[in-house]
Amino acid sequence: MVGRNEIGKLMPYFSEILSQLHEATYVRLFFQLEFSEPFTLPRGALLQLRREFFSVLRRLKGSEHEPCAARLHDLFTPPLPAEQLLRKQVKSPPPGVVLTPACLDERPFNSGDTITLPVLFVGMASSAVDDFFLLLTLLGEQGLYCGCGRFVVNQVQAENSYGDRVDIEIANTASIASQSLVCDFKWMLENHFRLGQRVKVQFLSPLRLMKAGRPVFKMDARLLIDALAKRIAAVIAYHCQLDIFFDQKDLDDVLSHVITLKNNLKWQDWRQLQRAISKQKIGGIVGELELSLGEHEDLIFLLYIGQYLNLGKSAAFGLGQYKIEVLE
């Protein structure tokens, strides 16, 4: 763990960016869902919650909750920024919410069984916490997946700066937003950060990365960190209104010292997309990658923050989850 005054000294290359991270705030909540009927959760179902959420939003048109639905639509599909400079830098605004579901395999549930859905709200997106709670409540009435698996939200917890969970009052008309604990990425790094040259990255859900409009089938350490830098910059710039963009030339220079030591990543199909006349397989990169950061071990801060934000296409809905292990 790195002390509060030491992190900037250890990372001179990124000191300007790191100095702004105390303004890069987030709220992390854990929603416990209790099933009210027997239900078998299909493999990868929790990675398809976008479809279920938008199904609920369509039902809200013309109802008393229509303003809430409009805010949630902007949460999931943010509009282009009004500022021209930011619009050039963030051409496709990322959602300000990030889901990191843990249960990805097929699993049967009985009535009364529970499952926890961790959700991160970045910067201004934290204002939509109460709207999201309503969305989950209405989804519980409809069913978690394709109309099956009805549930109630029976507990909500918030993560504090030390990584501990604190109970949130959800009875009656209690506002979750007013009780949520606001953290920032600089504090998170200072309390959980550990430097190291050798790092293992294990993907917990399929990574779907696009480059030049085409899916990436082979990943290495340099491509991983380059993609992370772009995602982190876009999310924080848009939702926290901070200018933390990386100079690509400088970043390329740093990445030239990064070496892939072991690459056990592979492409794996995980579901089928039903078309009108055929089925299309949808896949992503899974497995482990071991890398050396060389003389720029400060790059590891990108890997730490990326654990909160996921990576690649549909990262906001759970794809591209990973965890890191510092080896030395």
N, C-alpha and C positions, 0 to 999 in steps of 0.2 A: 504493500500500500504506500502511496506517495503523499507526503504532507502538503498542506494547503499552499505554502509558499514555495514549494520545490518543483511543482509540476511545470511551471513556465520555464524554469532554469533547465530542466531536463529536456525540454522540447523547443529549443530556440528557433528551429526551422518553421514551426507552426505557432510561434508565440502570439502573433497578431490575431490569428483565428481563435486560439485558446483563450485569449483575454476577453473575448466576447461571449464565451459559452455560459457565463453566469447569467446572461440574459436569455439564453436558450432554455426556456422552461418547459416542463411537462407535468402531466398528472397521470399516474398509473393506477388503474383500478382493477379489482378482481371480482367478477360477477359469478356467484355460485348459483347454478341452475339446478332446480330439483324437479325431476320428471314426475308427472302425475299419471303416467300410463307406461306399461311395458313398451320398450322401444329398442330396436337394434340399430345402432349408429353405423351407417355404411363407411367403408374405408374412404378417407379424404373428405367426408361430408362437411367437416368444420372448416375446410378450405374453400367451401362454396357458399359461405354465408352472404356474400354480396347479392346473389340471386334471391335469397330468402328475404334479405332486408328490403330490396327494391320491390318485392312482391307486397310487403307490408305498406311501403310508401305509396304504391299505386292505390291501395285500398283507402288511404287517408285523403285522397283528393275529394274536395267537396265536403269534408267533415270538419268538426271543430278543431281537429289537429292538423289541418292543412298548413298553417304557418310553421308548425314543427316539422312537417314533412319537407317543406321548402328548405329549411335550415339544414336538415339532415342530408338532403340532396347535395347541397353545397359542401357539406362535410366530406362526402364520398367522392364528389366530382367538382372540385373547386373551380370557380371561374378564373379566367385570366386576370392577372393583377392589373390595376389601373396605372401603376407607375411604369413608364416605358422601359426604363433600364432593367427593372425586375422582370418585365415581360420578355425582354430579349434573353435574359439569363435562365428564366424558368418558362420554357415554351409549353410544357405540359405539367401544370401544377399537380403535385402529389397530394393525396388525401392527408388530412392532419390527424387521422386516427390509424392505429396499427394494432391488429389482432395477432396474438401469439398463442393459438390453441395448442394444447399438449397432446390431446387424444386424437391421433390421426388414423389409427387402425380400426378395423371393424370391431365393435364391442356391444354386447347386449346390456341393456339397463332395465331394471325393474322399477315399478312405481316407488318413489321415495329415494331412489339413488340420485347422486349429484355429480355434476361436472363443473369445473371452474374455467371461465373464459377471461384471460388477462387482456386488458385493453389499454393502450397508451394514447393519450391525447396531447398533442404537441402545441405549445404556444397558445395562440388565440383559439385553437380548436377545443380547448378545455371549457369554453363557454357553452359547448354543446353536450356536456355531460348529462344534464337532466333530460334533454331530448333523446339521447342514446338510451337512457334507462327506460324511457317510455317505449322506444322502439323494441327493446328486448322484451318488455312486458307484453306488448302486442304480438310479437313473434311467438312468445310462449303460448298464447291463446291459439295461434295458427298451427304451430308445430315447428320443431327445429329443422326438419328436413322433409321437403315434399309433403307437407301437411301432416306428418307423423312426428311423434315425440313432443307432445305438449308438456310445458313446464312452467314453473313460477320462479322468479328471482327471489331467493330466500335469504341471501346475504350479499353484502357488498363490502369490500375492504379496500383501503387505500395504502399504497406503499409510501413510506416516508424516506427521507434522504439517506437513512442508514440501511435501507432495504427491508425494514420490518413492516409488517402489515397491521393496520389499525382499522377497527370496525367502524363502519359508517351507518348512521341511523337511516333506515328506509321506510319506517312505518308512517302511516298517514300521509301528510303532505310535505314531509321533510325534504329539503333540497340537498341533493348529493353534491352539487357544485359548491355550495357554501361550506361543506365539510371536507372537501377534497384537499389533499396536501400537495402544494405546489413545490416541485423540486427543480433543479437545474442540472444540466449535463456537466458543468464544471465541478459542482459539488459531488456528483456521482463519480467522476473520475478520481477526485481526490480521496474518496473513501473506498473505492473498489479497484483502483488502477494498480497494475503491476507491470513494470517494464520487463522485457525479455526479447532476445533475438530470435529464438526458435518458438514457433507457435503452431498449434494444431487447430484447424477449423473443421468442425463437423456439422454438416447440414442436416437439420432435423425435419425439414420439409423440402419438396422439390424447388430448385432454383430455375426460374425462367428468365433468362437475361437476353435482351435484344441488343444487337449492334448493327448499325447501318440498315435497320429495318428487318433484319433476319435473326432468328434464334441462334444463340451461342450453344454449341454442342460440346465444346471442349473448353475447360476453364483452367487457368494457371494463376499463380499468386499475384502477378502484376495486374492482370485483368480484373481480378477480384477487388484489389485495393483501389484501383482506378474507378471502378463502378461504385464502390462504397463512398468514395470522396464525392462523386457527383450526386448520389442520392442524399447523403447527409447535408450537403450544401443546399440542395433544392428544397428539402423539407424545412430546414431551419430558416433559410432565407425567406421563404413564402410565409410560413406560419408564425415565425418569431420576428419577422421584419429586420433581419440582420444580414449584413453583407459579409458572408464567410466563403465566398467563392475562391476556388483554388486556381492559381495560374497553371495552365496545362503544361507549359514548358518547364516550370519549376517542378511540378508534380512528376513529369516524365523523367526528369533528372534524378529525383529521389527514387523512383520506381526502378531505375536501372540497377540499383543495388539490391533489389529484392530477388531472392532465388527460390524456386520451387524445389523442395527437397524430396517430397513424396507426393504423388498424385494418384489417389485412389477414387477420384471422382468418375462418375459414369452417368450416362443418360438413361432415364427410366420412365416408361409410360406409366401413368398412375390413374388415368380415367379416360373415358371416351366421350366425345362431344357428338351428340346426335344431330345429324343433318337431315334434310328433307329426304334424300335418297341414299345416304350412306352414313357411316360412323367414322369420325376422325379421332385418332388417338392424341391425347394431350399428355405431354411428359415434361420432365425437368431434370436438372442435374442433382444427384445425391452422392453421398459418400464423404470422404475425408481428404483434407489437403494439409500437408505440413510444409511450412515455409520458413525461410530465414530472412529477417529484415536487415541484416548486415549492420552497417554503421548508423542506419536510420531506424533504430528500434522505437523511436518516438511515433512511428507510423501506427503503432499498436493502438493508439487512442481511437483511430478510425474503426478498428475491429471491435473495440468495446462499445462505442456508440451504436455501431451497426447491429449489435445484438438486440438493441431496443427497437430498431426501425425495420429490420428485415431487409431483403434486397431483391431487386428484379421486378418482373411483371407481377401484379397482384400482391406485392409485398404487404400492402395495407390489410389484406385479408388472410395473411398467414403463410403465404408462399415465401421461400427464401429465408426461412428461419435457420439460425445456426448458433452454435456455442463455441467458445474458444478455450483452449488450454495452453497456458504458458509453460513451455518445456524447459527453457533455460534462459 
